[in-house]
Amino acid sequence: MRELIPSDPVVIAIVLILLSLIFFLYLMLRRTVLEFRDGMKGK
């Protein structure tokens, strides 16, 4: 398991940024879908 983690801090930073972007996109899409669903119900 230790071999999978790169020791280069630049690679670690890039991976963290990508993961945070994916998480942010997931939250935005989830919120949009929920609001769209509420709008379809007529709230």
Helices and strands as residue ranges (DSSP letters): G 2-4, H 9-41
